Amino acid sequence: MSATPLPLENNLLLGALPAASLHRLRPALRIVEFQLSDRIYETGSKPEALFPLDGIVSMIQELEDGSMIEVSMVGAEGLAGFSGILGVANSPHTGLTQGRGLFAMCGERELRAFLESDPAFRDLLLRWMHVALAQIGQIAVCNRVHEADLRLAHWLLLIHDRAASDEISVTQEFLALMLGARRATINQAMRKLVAAGSIEHRRGRVRVLNRRLLESQSCECYAAAVGHYEAAFGFSPRTKQRVTPID
């Protein structure tokens, strides 16, 4: 569905491109809007590349028994659906939106051609793929070894970095899916964060009250994810912050 465009520079990767590179890429991009829980691509499909402008996508790993778990999250700091750029015809994950959002989309053929012809864009995408792989590995470790309240704080921080508000619309059922935990476990973890005063929780909504406290309640995985991104790009993945182009 077409939507009123936001500046392409809302996406931190596109905003970090030299002006000439972004100017050449612009005609190949189209702006689309997705709604909450839209499956924007399926496991095994050949997705188009999506640069979120204000949307957030969860990459979901689906198992044969029907269970699911989030393995990565991408907002306006990155790129989703890049399997086609790598020459792979099918995605290993399903892309599920976390609310309404605008995205700049580009077909595989156009993006691969631009990747081959523009060194600045190619360098940017290679850096992003490094960050994306690091994030998937970090989340896998987090889900395996850390307690639910630490993982919940980590997840809320990731969302808070990418959202336009301190208030996040999310249900415990959705959190249980994202974190691979029982709803009762999520409920206990939520109560622990609320009791400490870092968040407020009402039915279907979480409000971040004390960001610094929430960071102290997270495992080391949140700081590691931010560190990987900053080392690759030289600026923060927190999309509320202004960034400058890469040289």
C-alpha positions in Angstrom: 0.0 0.0 0.0 1.4 3.4 -0.9 1.9 5.9 1.8 3.1 9.5 2.3 6.9 9.3 2.1 9.2 10.0 4.9 12.7 11.2 4.0 14.8 8.2 3.0 17.4 9.5 5.4 15.2 8.4 8.2 16.9 5.0 7.6 20.3 5.3 9.2 22.0 3.3 6.5 20.5 5.4 3.7 21.3 8.5 5.6 24.9 7.5 5.9 25.4 7.2 2.2 27.1 10.0 0.3 24.6 12.3 -1.3 25.5 11.2 -4.8 25.0 7.6 -4.0 21.6 8.1 -2.4 20.5 10.3 -5.4 21.3 7.4 -7.8 19.6 4.8 -5.6 16.4 6.9 -5.0 14.6 6.0 -8.3 14.8 2.3 -7.5 13.1 2.7 -4.1 9.4 2.8 -3.5 7.7 3.6 -0.2 5.2 1.2 1.2 3.3 0.9 4.5 2.7 -2.2 6.6 0.5 -2.8 9.6 0.9 -4.6 12.9 1.8 -8.3 12.5 2.0 -8.2 8.7 4.1 -11.1 7.4 6.1 -9.1 4.9 7.9 -12.1 3.7 7.8 -15.9 4.4 10.4 -18.5 5.2 11.5 -19.9 1.8 10.4 -16.9 -0.2 12.5 -14.5 -2.1 12.0 -11.2 -0.3 12.7 -7.7 -1.6 15.1 -5.6 0.4 13.4 -3.4 2.9 14.9 -0.3 4.5 12.6 0.6 7.5 12.0 4.3 7.7 9.9 4.1 10.9 8.8 0.5 11.0 10.3 -2.5 12.9 10.6 -6.0 11.6 11.2 -9.2 13.6 13.0 -12.0 11.9 11.2 -15.2 13.0 12.6 -18.7 12.9 9.8 -21.3 12.5 10.1 -24.9 13.4 8.3 -28.0 12.1 6.2 -28.3 15.3 4.8 -24.8 14.6 6.8 -23.0 17.4 8.5 -19.8 16.6 11.2 -17.5 18.1 12.7 -14.1 17.2 16.3 -14.4 16.0 16.8 -10.7 15.0 15.1 -7.3 15.0 15.6 -4.5 12.4 14.3 -1.0 12.5 15.4 2.2 10.9 19.0 1.4 11.7 19.3 -1.3 9.2 18.0 -3.5 6.3 15.7 -6.5 6.2 15.3 -9.1 3.5 18.8 -9.1 2.1 18.9 -12.8 1.1 18.4 -11.8 -2.5 21.3 -9.5 -2.5 23.5 -12.4 -1.6 22.2 -14.4 -4.5 20.1 -16.7 -2.3 16.6 -17.4 -3.7 14.9 -18.1 -0.4 14.9 -16.5 3.0 15.6 -18.6 6.1 13.3 -16.4 8.2 9.8 -14.9 8.2 9.6 -11.1 8.5 6.9 -10.0 11.0 6.1 -6.3 11.6 5.9 -4.9 15.1 3.3 -2.2 14.4 2.5 0.1 11.6 5.5 1.4 9.7 6.9 2.8 6.4 9.6 1.1 4.4 11.7 1.8 1.4 11.6 -1.3 -0.8 13.9 -2.3 -3.6 13.9 -5.3 -5.9 16.8 -7.7 -5.9 17.9 -7.1 -9.4 18.1 -3.3 -9.0 19.8 -3.5 -5.7 22.4 -6.0 -6.8 23.2 -3.8 -9.8 23.7 -0.8 -7.5 25.7 -2.9 -5.1 28.1 -3.8 -8.0 28.4 -0.2 -9.3 28.6 1.9 -6.2 31.6 1.2 -3.8 30.2 3.3 -1.0 26.9 1.4 -1.0 28.7 -1.9 -1.2 30.9 -1.0 1.8 27.8 0.0 3.8 26.0 -3.2 3.0 29.0 -5.4 3.9 29.2 -3.6 7.3 25.5 -4.1 7.8 25.7 -7.9 7.1 28.5 -8.1 9.7 26.3 -6.4 12.2 23.2 -8.5 11.3 25.2 -11.8 11.8 26.6 -10.6 15.1 23.1 -9.7 16.3 21.7 -13.1 15.4 24.5 -14.8 17.2 24.1 -12.6 20.3 20.3 -13.3 20.5 20.9 -17.0 20.1 23.3 -16.9 23.1 21.0 -14.7 25.1 18.0 -17.0 24.6 20.1 -20.0 25.7 21.8 -18.7 28.8 20.1 -15.6 30.3 17.2 -15.4 32.7 13.8 -14.1 31.4 13.9 -10.7 33.1 17.3 -10.0 31.7 16.2 -11.0 28.2 13.0 -9.0 28.5 14.9 -5.9 29.5 17.2 -6.5 26.5 14.3 -6.8 24.1 12.5 -3.7 25.4 15.7 -1.7 25.0 16.0 -2.8 21.4 12.4 -1.8 20.7 12.9 1.5 22.6 15.8 2.4 20.4 13.7 1.9 17.3 10.4 3.3 18.4 9.1 6.9 18.2 7.7 6.8 21.7 8.5 5.7 25.3 5.2 3.7 25.2 5.3 0.4 23.4 2.2 -1.6 22.3 2.9 -5.2 23.0 1.1 -8.2 24.6 2.5 -10.8 26.9 1.5 -13.4 24.2 3.7 -11.6 21.7 6.6 -11.3 24.1 6.4 -15.0 24.9 6.6 -15.7 21.1 9.5 -13.3 20.6 11.5 -14.6 23.6 10.7 -18.3 23.3 9.2 -18.4 26.9 6.0 -19.3 28.5 3.5 -16.5 29.2 3.7 -17.1 32.9 7.5 -16.6 32.7 7.0 -13.4 30.9 4.5 -12.2 33.5 7.0 -12.9 36.3 9.8 -11.0 34.4 7.5 -8.1 33.7 6.5 -7.8 37.4 10.2 -7.7 38.3 11.0 -4.8 36.0 7.8 -3.0 37.1 8.7 -3.4 40.8 12.2 -1.9 40.2 10.6 1.2 38.6 12.1 1.0 35.1 8.8 0.4 33.3 5.1 0.7 33.7 2.9 -2.1 32.4 -0.8 -1.9 31.5 -2.7 -4.4 29.4 -1.1 -4.5 26.0 1.2 -1.6 26.7 4.6 -1.0 28.3 6.0 2.5 29.1 9.7 3.0 29.7 10.0 5.2 32.8 13.7 5.0 33.6 15.9 4.2 30.6 19.2 4.0 32.5 17.7 1.7 35.1 16.3 -0.6 32.4 19.8 -0.8 30.9 21.2 -1.9 34.2 18.5 -4.7 34.3 19.5 -6.1 30.9 22.1 -8.7 30.3 25.3 -7.7 28.5 23.7 -8.6 25.2 22.2 -5.2 24.7 25.5 -3.3 25.2 27.2 -5.9 22.9 24.7 -5.3 20.1 25.1 -1.5 20.3 28.9 -2.0 20.4 28.9 -4.1 17.2 26.9 -1.5 15.4 29.0 1.5 16.6 32.2 -0.3 15.7 31.0 -0.9 12.2 29.5 2.5 11.4 30.8 5.0 13.9 27.4 6.1 15.2 24.7 4.7 17.4 21.8 2.4 16.2 19.4 4.5 18.3 17.3 5.8 15.5 16.1 8.9 17.5 19.6 10.3 17.2 21.0 12.2 14.3 23.9 10.7 12.4 26.5 12.0 9.9 27.4 10.3 6.6 30.2 7.8 6.5 33.3 9.2 4.7 
